[in-house]
Amino acid sequence: MASSVWKGYLSFGLLSIPIRLFTAARGERISLNQLHEVCHTRIKMPLFCPTCDRKVERSEIIKGYEYEKDQYVLFSDDDLDKIEPDSARAMEILEFVKVDEIDPLYYDASYYLTPEDEGKKAYSLLLKAMEDSGYAAIAKVTMHQREHIVVIRAREQGMTLHTMFYQGEIREVAEFTHQDKVEPKEQEKKLAMQLIESLAATFEPEKYRDEYMESMQALIAAKQKGLEVTATTHPVRAPVIDLMDALRKSINAKPAASAGKKPPVRSISSASQATQSTRKSNKKAAG
């Protein structure tokens, strides 16, 4: 059974719906450890106090804010509990907005929002109302020692919650915000639209895979068996000189969707050995 990351109430007017949040997605990656080159021993990072010249236990650690060099304001857990806002226990819906009005740039992490047994009726009512109206809810919730602004969306199976960046956290990059716009020619726009239409497809997330991680798994399997590792070949790319010619060639080439094709096993000299080793590695990763 999955463990929840937050438990409290979703407040909607005078309604309070007891809910839980569950992590909806997490990144998957292969982690490489740092080893000592001489003996291949994993490097450890102990908790060490240079003043006392000894290792310290986690129970000896407190939190502090550095306001000047080596000068700290100290905090106990009780201190932090005293300043917890109401949103630490209940998230109040502040307003409703249209989902398509929210710039995806603001989205951060995603969670499933589920009701407790006693809140299922009110949850279903709010879910149905949001589905029919096309509105999403904006609320605040405090978790992991931070107050988040969140958007709650209605989906077919239930509600999802997405933490969002605050306006002050969105970085303005001069190279992006102050670009000189170049007006393309009509013929160029027409060919660009044809190229887009030739690659148009229904979004099917199951088609897409992390080919780099699959290659890394194959590389690990090859190393374990002492097999030859071959370098990946990359196409030579150069800036487009003739835009019209490049568009025509792209359309005529009838490119296959790269996300749907099976990535080649690049790291093992024997294809059959690579396939078997990769499957074993995938089973271990899945376990």
N, C-alpha and C positions, 0 to 999 in steps of 0.2 A: 504494500500500500504506500502510495506517495506521501511524503511529509509536506505539510503546508509551511509557507514562509511567513505568513501573517494571518492573524485571526482577529476579528473585530466586527464592526457593524458598518453597513452601507446605509447612510441616512438620506432619505428622499422626502422632503417636506416633513410631515409628522410620522412617517414610516421609518422604522429602523430594521434592516434586514441583517440577521447574523450571517456572516460569510467567512470564507477562507480563501487565501490566494495560494496557487500552486504554480511553480515555474513552468512556463509553456515551452521554452526553447533554451538550449544551451549550446555553446560552440563545442565542436569535437575536433581534437587535434592530437598529434603525436608529440609528446614532450621529450626532449633530449636533455639528459643530465650533464652537468659539468663534472669531468673526471680529471684526476691528476695524470698527466701524460706519462709520467715515469712508471707508476704502478697500477694505473687504471682504477684507482679508488675514487668513489664518489666524494666530491667536496661538500663538506657540511658547513652550515651557517649557524653556529651556536649563539644563543642569547648571552652576550658578554658585556660586563660593565668595566670599562677601562679604568675608572677611578678606584673601584674595589679590587680590580685585577683578578676577577673570577667570573665563572659562569653563574647565571641567575635563573631561578625558577620562574615560571609564568605567574605564579601566585604573588611574586614580589614586584610585578610590573603594574604601574599606574599610568594614567594618561596625563599629558601636559601640553600646553600651547606655548610655543616659543615666541615671545613678544620682542625680545632682544637676543643677541648672540649669547647662547648658553643660559638664558634667563627664562624661566617657565612659570606659567600659571598652572597649578596642579588641580586635577579633578578626580573625585571618587565616583563610583557608580551611583551613590546616593545623590551627589550633586547633579549628575546628568538626568537622573529620574525626575528631579524636581522641576526641570524645565521642559519636560515632555509636553508637547501641545496636544490638544484634543484629538488631532488627526492620528495620534499614535494608537488610539483605541477605536476610533470611528472615522470613516471618511464621509464627509458631507458633500453631496452633489451641489456644486456652485451654480452651474448653468448647463444648458443643452446647446450643442452646436451641430452643424452639418459636417459629416466626416470629411467630405471632399474639400472643406474649407481649411483643413489642417494640413500644413506643409509636412510631408514625410520626414523632412530634415529634423523635426522636433522629436521623432519617436526614438525611444531608447530600448528598454527591456519589455518583454511580454509575459503575461501571467493569465492563467485560467481563474475566473472568479466563480466560485461555487457557493450555494446556500447551505446552511445547516438545515436540519429537518424542519424546525419550527418556522423557518423563513422561506420555505419553498413556494408558498402561494403568493406572497408579496414579490418574490424574485420573478416568478413567472409573469405576474402582472406587469412589472416594470420592463421585463424583456420583450413582451408582446407590444407594449406601448412604444418602445424604442424601435422595434422592427417596423411597425406600421407608420410611424412618423418619419423615419429615416434620420433621427437625431442620435448623437452620441453624447454621453455625459462627461463633463469636466469636474474633477474632484481633487482633493488633496489627501495624501496618506503619508504617515511617518513610519519608516522602517529602515533598518540598517543605519541608524543614527543620522537620518536625513529626511527632511520633508519633501516629498515629491509632488509635482503636479501630474495628474494622470488623466487619461481619456479611457472611458469605458464604452465598449462597442457591443452591439447585439449581433450574435452570430446564430447559425442554425441550431447548434448544439447548446448554446448558452452565451454567457457574457465573457469577454476577454478584457483585460486591463493592460494598458501600456503606459509605463512611466515615460515622461517627456523631459526634454531639456528646457531650462528656463531661457528666456530671451537673452539674458546676459551671458549664457554659456555658448550661444551660437557665434562662431568666429567669423569675422568679416575678413575676407582675403582680397586684397586689392586687385590681384590678377584675375579674380573671378568677377568681382562686382563692378570693375571699371573697364570691361572689355570694349574695344571698338567693334561695333557691329558692321559686318560686311554683307551687303545685300546680294544674294545669289541671283543668277539669271533664271528666267522662267524655265528654260530647257533643263537646266541643272536641277531645279526643284522637281520637275516632272520625273526625271530619271531617278532622283533620290526617293521619291514616293514609290516608284515601281520597285526599287530595291527593297524598301521597307515591306511592301506588300508581298514580295516573293519570299520574305523570311517570316511573315506573320504566322502565328500559331496560337492555339489555346494554351494558357499557362498551366503547365503540369509539373509541379515542383519535384515529383518523383523522378523526372528525367535527368535532373542535374546531380552530379556527384563531384566530390573533391578529388580530382584526378591526381593532384600533388600528393595527398595523403595515401591514395592507392599505390602510387609509385614509391612512396616512402616505405609502405608495408612490404612491397616487393623487394626493395633495396635491403630492408632488414632481413628478410628471408634469404636473400642471396648472400649477405654477409655471414649469416649463421651457418650456411653450407659451404662457405669458402668459394663461391662461384664468381665468375668474372663479371665486373660491373662496367657497363658501357655508357658512354655519355649520350645525353639526349640531343637530338639535332633540332635546331630552330630555323624557321624560315628567315631569309634576309629581308628586312623591311626598310623602306625608304620613304621620305615625304612624297606626297602625290604632286606631280608636276602638271599633268593634264587632267583636270577634274572630270571633264566630260568623258574622256577615254577610259578613266578608271571606273566610272559609274557603269558605262556600257559593258566593260569586261566583267564587272561584278555580277551584272544581271545575266549575262550570257553564260557565266560559269556555273549557274544553278547550284550554289553552295548548299551543302547538307548542314543540318543543325548540329553544331559541334557538341552541344550539351547532350544529345541523344546517342552519339556514337560511343562505342566502347573504347576506352583509352588503351593504347598499346602497352605491353609490358616491356619497359625500356631497360630495366636494370639487371636482367638475368639473360645469359647467353642461350639457355635452353628454354624455349617457350613453355613446354609441358611442365618442367620443374617450376617455372615461375608461377604458372596458374595454380598448381597444387599448393605452393608455399604461400601465395597470396590468400587463398581460401582459408588456410589454417590461421593466418594472421588476422583475417577478417573475423573469424569465429572467436578468436581470443579477444579482439577489440570489442566485439558485440557482447561478450560475456562480462 
